[in-house]
Amino acid sequence: MVITRISLENFTAFKELKFQPSPGINVLVGANSTGKTHLMKVAYAACDISKTKANFAEKLIRVFLPSGRALGRLVKRQKGSIRGAVEVYRNSLKLRISFSNHATVPDSATVTGAKDWMAHPVESVYIPAKEMLSNAPGFRSLYAQREVHFEEIYADILDRAYRPTLRGPVDPERKKLLTYLQKLIEGKVVIKEEEFFLRNKQGNLEFTLLADGMRKLGLLWLLIQNGTLLNGSILFWDEPEANLNPKLFGPLIEILLQLQRMGVQIFLATHDYVILKEVDLRMKSEDKVLFHSLYRDKNTGEIKYLSTSEYLRIHPNAIAETFADLYNREIKRSFGEVAK
């Protein structure tokens, strides 16, 4: 059951936002500080508790890590007493939380819809920009026992990666994706005593010796192989381009498009022109893809967004504008040299 709407009121950087995603791929673009990561994190927190049955307020604190772990610091900064609110919808299911900017503990929040929400669990995974598999040994036990200053998304992604393989035969679509990924990373990922290795013809190569981009593709292989990414699951990925060679952007987008066709809802936040264009050039007419441009209104300074299914209609598009500026400057310099 996919996310059908996210409503935010006085939450972090947002004054008011009513966001309607695609059931397929959602590409979030926008300048820094326009809330792309925050939007994904709040949706992920809601999805995660549908399975863990954790307190929604506590999950938000662990995912966002406000100073002093004070819930009220997630309310948009304004003078006086203000309440923030979050609503996440999955079709007719609605999870809502509201709390004051003076709230210091999770119990001070008002949560509604949690019982029905948790009665219909959804599998979700959040891949952060920082790669974690190479830092995995001992991290989960440390995080479970100590108050270390790490957002919980880092512990959560390791929990997903460590899952054993599903029972039964691998369906053809998943097998095809795994084979494709194995060719890209030139091997398979194995786990020994909490340490990740890439197994190939030369033996087992520890992840600490792999390039960051290969680790990310290895993580994706694990999530598909162990059944975390199946029909009905939701993937959130912050800056998939980070530390990945641009030559691999196309194959990566092809994999994500195929996951979408298999029933996985996907949220991507990116600052990369090539990622945007690979989605544009590789998507088919039947694919469910939306580009969401988050921006600050020139008059009010508040965050708003516009959505489109067509790349050329993305507005504003800071990524394309920057690329065009570079191209124009290059042409200007080239003509200048010719003139001399």
N, C-alpha and C positions, 0 to 999 in steps of 0.2 A: 504494500500500500504506500504509494509515493506521497511526497510532500506537495500539497496543492496551494498552500498560502502561508506566508510568514508576515505577521504584523508586529511592528515595534513602535513603542511610544515612550519617549524620554529614556531611551536605552542607549548607553554608551554615547556614540557620536550622533545618534539619530533622534530627531525631534518627533517625527512621525513617518512611518514607511509601511506601505502595504505592498508586499512583494509576491508576485504570482509566477512561479517557475514552470518550466516545461517538465513533463514526465520523463523526458529523455535527457539531453545534455544541456546544461546551463553554463554559459561562459560569462564570467563576471570581469568587466574591465572598468578602469577608472584610475584617476590619479591617487597617489598615496593619501591616506586619511579619509577615504570616502567610504570605508566600512565594509569592504569586500570580505575580509577575513572574519570580522565580527558577525556578519550575516551568516556565514557558513558555520562558525563555531556555535552560535545559538541554536541553529537547526540541528547540528550534530548532537549537541547536549540533549535536546528533546528526543531525538531518535534513540540515543544510547540508553536512556533510562527506561525506554519501553521494554528493554530486555533485562537490564540489571535491577529494575524496580527501585533505583536510588531516588533520593529526594532531589527534585528538580533544582531547587535553590542551591543545594550543596554541589550539584554537578556544575552549575554555572560558575560557582566560586572556584572550583577545581580546574575548570577549563580556561577561565579568564584570569585568575589569580590577582584580584584587586588587592591593593595594599592593606595589610592587616587582615586579609581575608574577610573584609567587611562588605557584605552584600550591597549596601547602599551606595558604594562607590561605583557601581555599575549604572547608576542613574545619571542621565545627562546633566552636566554641571550647570546649575542655574541658582539664582538667589532664592532663599526661602525654602519651605517644605514642598517637595515635589515627589510624585510617585511615578515610577517607571513600570512598564508592562510589556510582556511578550506573549504572543499567541502563535502557535504553530498548528497547522491543519493538515490532516491526512484524510482527504475526502470529508466525511461527516464527523470524523474524530477531531476534537479540539482540546489542546493542552494550553492552559493559561496560567501565568504567574504575574503577580504585581507586588511591588514593595516600595517602601519609602527610601529617600536618600539618607535617612537617619538610621536605617536598618544595619545592624552589626552582625546578626546571626541568621542562619537559614530559617529558623522557626518563625521569624517575624514576617515572612512572606506569605501571601495568600495564593494557594495553588488550587485550580479547579480542573476537572476532567481527567485527573491522573488515573483513576480506577479503570475507566474505559480505554484510555490510552495504552495502559500496560497490559490490558487484556488482548491487545492486538500488536504483539511485538514486531519490530522490523529490524533487520540486520543492517548495520551501518559501519562505515570506516572512514576515519579522517587521516589523510596523509599530509603531514606538515612539510613546510619547505625544508626544514633541517632533517637530514637522513639520520635514522636511529639504529639500524640493524648492526652497524659496526660498534656501537656503544652498548649493545644489549646485555652481555654477560654480567649478571649481578644487579642490573638496574631495577628490575621488577621487585626483587626482594628488598632492595634498599628503599624504593619508593613506598612499598607497603608498610615498612616499619618506621620510617623517618619522615619528618616534615621537610622534604627537600623542595627547593623553589623551582619546580618544573611543572609546566601546564600538564594536565592529565592526559592530553591528547598523545603525549610521548609514551606514557605507560600503556595507553589503550592500543596504540598501533603495534606495540610489541606483543600484547595479548593476542591480537589477531594473527600476527605472523607466526606465533608459536603453535597455533592450532594444528592438530593432526589432520591428516587427509580424511575426507568423507568416505564412508563405507560405500561399496558398490561400484559399478563400472562408471567411467567418465563419459559423459554425453559427448556426441561428436563435435558440437560447437565449442565446448570448453576444451576438448582435446586439440582442436585445430588452433585455438589461441595459445595453448601451452606450447605446442610444437613451434609456432611462430616466434614466441618469446624465447624459447630455448635456442633458436638459431641466432637471435639478437645478442643474447648473453653468452652464447657458446657453451652451454652446459645447463645443469640443474642446481637448484639450491637445496642444501641439506643442513640439518641442525644436529650438533653434537654438544651436549652439556651446555645448552643455552648459547652456543656460539654458532654463527652462520658461516657456511662455506659455499663456494661455487665449485661444484664437482664437474670436471671435464676430463679430457683424455690425459692430461698431465697429473690428475689427482684432485685433492681438495685444496682450494685456494681460499684462505680466510678473507672475510669481507673487509678487514682493515687494510688489505693490500689491493682492493679493487677501487676503480674510479667511482666517485659518488654517483654518476649517472647509471653505471652498471648496477649499483646497489639498489637504486630506485626501480629499475626494471626487474631486478631479482625479487624485490618486495611485491611488485605487481604479479609476478609469476606465482609467488607463494599464496597470495590472496585468491587467485583464480584456482590454483591447485587444491587448496584446502577447503574450497567451497564458501569462502566468505563473500565473494562476489558472484552471486547467482541471481536469477530472476526474482525481483522484488526487493533487492538490497539497494542501499544508497551509498554512493561514494562521494566524499568531499576531498578535493585535492588542491592544496595551496601552492601556487607557483610550480607546476609540474616541470617547467623549463629549467629550474635551478640546477646547475651543475650537470646538465645533460647536453651532449653534443648536438648542435642543430640538425645534423644529419639523421638523428634518431627521432626528431619531432614528428615527422611524417608517419613512421611506423607506430609511434606511441598513439597518435590521434586515430590511426586506423583501428588499433586495439580498443580504444575507448568508444569509438563509433560502433564497433561490433558488440561490445558490452551493452551499449544502449539498445541495440537491436535484440539482445537477449533478455531485456527487461530490467536493466540496472539504471536507476536514476543517477545522474552525475552532475556535480557542481565543481567547476574549475575557476580559480581566480588567477589571472595571468597579467603580466606586463609585457608580454613578448609578441611582436608583430608576426613572427613565423608561426607561432602556435595558432594565432587567429586565422592566418591565411591557410594553414593546413586544414583547419576545421572547415573553412569556407570551400576549399577546393575538393576535399574528399567526401563531404557529406552528400548524401543522395536525397532526392526529392521526398522520399518517404521517411527520412530520418527526422526525429523530433528534436530540433536544435533551436535554442534561443540565445541571442547575445544580449546581455544586460549591461548598459552603461550607467555607472553610478557617478554622480557629479554633484558639485555644490552650486545651488542656485545663486546667481550673481547678485540678486537683490536681498535675499534673506540670509545667505550663507549656509542654509540647511541642505542636507543630503537628499537628493531625489534620484530617480532612475527612469530610464527609457528602455524598452525591450523591442527587439526586432528579430525576425527569422532570416534576414538578409544582411550579409556583411556590409554592403555598401550603404545600408541605412543606419549603421551604428552611429549614434550621435549623443553627446560628443565622443570622439574617438582620439584620445590623447596619444595612443600608440601609433596609429596611422599618421596623425599629424606630425609627430616627431620624425617618423621614417621619411615622410614626404619632405620635411625640412632638410634632413640630411642629404637626400637625393638632389634637391634643388641647389644646395650649397656645393655639392660635388660637380654638378653640371656647370654652375657659375664659375667655379675654379678652373674647370677644364676649358671652357670657352675663353676665360681670361688668359690662360697659357697659350691658346691658339692665336689669340689676338696679338700677343707679344711677338 
